[in-house]
Amino acid sequence: MSEDIWNLPQRDLWDEKAAQSYEDLGSPMYSPEVLGPTVETLAGLAAGGRALELAVGTGRVAIPLREHGTEVHGIELSPAMIAELRTRMDADQLPVTEGSMVDVRVDGEFSLVYLVFNTISNLYSQAEQVACFRNAAAHLGPGGRFVIELWVPRPQPVGSAHAQVFSTGEGYIGMDVLDLSTQRGVSHHIRYEPDGAARVSFSPFRYVWPGELDLMAELAGMELEHRWADFSQAPFTSESTSHVSVYRLR
Ligand SMILES: C[S@@+](CC[C@H](N)C(=O)[O-])C[C@H]1O[C@@H](n2cnc3c(N)ncnc32)[C@H](O)[C@@H]1O
């Protein structure tokens, strides 16, 4: 794998093609079983206040949360993703500030900031991830909450092959190749065309354990209030493959 992949700006990874194919309404991440509990839980945590979604994308979560009655603002790096969002909701209903969740500021105070769908991992260094926590905290009023949704990493033992198949389906294999020294990985998405040809695409990430997130929250003046396995608030256990962590500003 070429080192160049780490120099590709996220803005270029989330281009027009990615933005348009992101809106695949057949995907489970748009299903009522996923979005229903997500919106209910986020609305409850916002407790009538304003919410800010970091990396709002095409509004998969922000739009139904707004429709549910919570005032929502977004931060998003990719103009193509914002343009796609705009085909579904206007700026007066859902304002979005273009820029990085690491440092861009939105006016006013929020009772909830949230970052879902594993997107903290789109920041490739610990320093940037800590900066993102600090930026989230800077937007919160007293007692405000920051919610992160993220998968639980399962690295291989040192010395073994650091490749993991995370998904297989008809005509698709998804595999992560991990570098334990940097906590970086690259997902390889292999799709087979009807004629048998394979198409490969890549997505780089930095994986983070729940305990490391808790320390980032400490550095930003927040503490863990809840850790659930998902947005339906199922208990988080050693079998959980992902988590929803709620941090509260001290
Ligand atoms: C997996 S999508 C998630 C979108 C949306 N939150 C959702 O749940 O559907 C990741 C998004 O993160 C955005 N992104 C990546 N790095 C970012 C950064 N540093 N600041 C703001 N947005 C970023 C990408 O442009 C993309 O829209």
The ligand as an ORCA input file, in Angstrom:
! r2SCAN-3c Opt
* xyz 0 1
  C     -18.958      8.096      7.050
  S     -19.433      9.746      6.569
  C     -20.551     10.113      7.888
  C     -21.584     11.153      7.524
  C     -22.730     11.302      8.513
  N     -22.241     11.717      9.820
  C     -23.512     10.006      8.656
  O     -23.599      9.475      9.750
  O     -24.056      9.532      7.646
  C     -17.979     10.657      6.972
  C     -18.081     12.156      6.711
  O     -17.035     12.801      7.419
  C     -16.610     13.928      6.671
  N     -15.306     14.338      7.208
  C     -14.136     13.658      7.139
  N     -13.173     14.327      7.787
  C     -13.729     15.467      8.268
  C     -13.254     16.571      9.034
  N     -11.970     16.643      9.429
  N     -14.120     17.550      9.379
  C     -15.411     17.503      8.979
  N     -15.927     16.490      8.229
  C     -15.097     15.471      7.896
  C     -16.602     13.390      5.254
  O     -16.551     14.429      4.296
  C     -17.924     12.597      5.257
  O     -18.987     13.426      4.910
*
